[in-house]
């Protein structure tokens, strides 16, 4: 991945049964990476609290 790739804009869509329409947002690859790291940290914290 080149230096310019981090600023490439992606569309992220979340959709599940209870939503009437998909939730979509345009974010950069850099923002997506930061979001995924936060989610990973949150999952780790949850695992530690629940003992899993």
Order of alpha helices (4+ residues) and beta strands (2+ residues): beta-beta-alpha
